């Protein structure tokens, strides 16, 4: 049953990631990967929020592992950061790496703080 919940969450998170990424990126005329950052920060916040809720295997598998796992993307973040550096946009590469990590931690912490019964 757990694997089914993970699969359902991923089936929702993956296409949402693609659509959200494309929507956000289409609104910015920049080489900076705004779409990837947006989905990663959103996923970090949601995962922090879930971490602050009482433990429930079902919701954790569906939303934490499945949905957030498919919504967020470390591989794309890494690829885009390297691509920026290789294309000569070293400032954007460094900014992407720094802001993504720091803001991701902040978004996760904020989710945890606003969760009912959170930190």
N, C-alpha and C positions, 0 to 999 in steps of 0.2 A: 504494500500500500504506500509506503514512504516513497519508493521510486516513482510511482505514478504521480504523487503530489509534486515531486521535483520536476518531472517531465511536463506537467501541466503549467507549473510556474514558469519554466523555461520557454514553453511554447507561447506564453504571453509576453515574457520579458524580451526575448530576442527580436521579434518583429517591432515591438515598441521601441527598442533601442535603435534599430535601423531608421524607423520613421522619425523619431525625435532627433536623432543625429542629423539626418538630412534636412529637417525643418529648421533646426537652429543654424546649421552651417549655411543654408541658403540665404539666411538673413544677414550674413556677415561677408563682406568682400575682403577677406584676409586669409593668409596662409595658416593662421593660428587655428588649431582644431577645437573650435568652440563647441561643436556638437558632442564630441567625445567627452570633453570636460563636463558638459551639462549632464550627460547621462551618468557619468561616474560620480559626480557630486550628489545627484539625486539618489542613486543607489546607495551611496555611503550614508546619506541621511536616513533613508528607509531602513537600512540594516541597523543603524544606531537606535532608531525608534523601536525596532523589533527586539533588540537586545535589552531594552528597558522594560519590556513587557514580561509578564509571567511566562515561564518556559512552557511551551506547547509543541510537541514534536510535529504535529500536523502543520500548524501555521509556520513553524520554523522551516520545515522542508519545502512547503509550497512557496512562501514569500522570501525567506532568507536565502536558501540554497538555490531554488529554482528560479524565481523571479529576479532577485537581485544579482544572482550569479550570471544570468543571461543578459540582464539589462546593462551591467557594468562590463568593462572590457580593459583588462590590463594589457593584453597583447596589442590592441589597437593603439592604446596610449604609448606603449613602447615603440611600436613601429612609426607612429607619427612623430614622436620626439626624435628618433634617429633620422627620419626623412628630413625633418627641418634642419637638423645639424648638417647633414650631407648636402643639402641644397643651399647652404650658406646662411641660413637663418638661425645662427647660433643663439642670438638673444631670445628668439621665440622658443627655441628648443629648451634653453635653460629656464625660461619663464614657465613653459608648459610643465616641465618636471617639478619645479619648485612649487608652483601654485597648485598643481594637481595633488601633490602629496600633502601639502599643508592644508589646503581647503578641504581635501577629502577627510583628513583627520578631524578638522573643525566641523564638517557636516555630520560626521558620525557622532561626534561628541554632542553636538546640538540635538540630534535625534534622540540620543540617550537622555539628555537633560529634559526634553519636552515630553518624553514618554510618561504616561501615568505610572507612578511608582518608580520612575527612573532615578538616576543619580541625583 
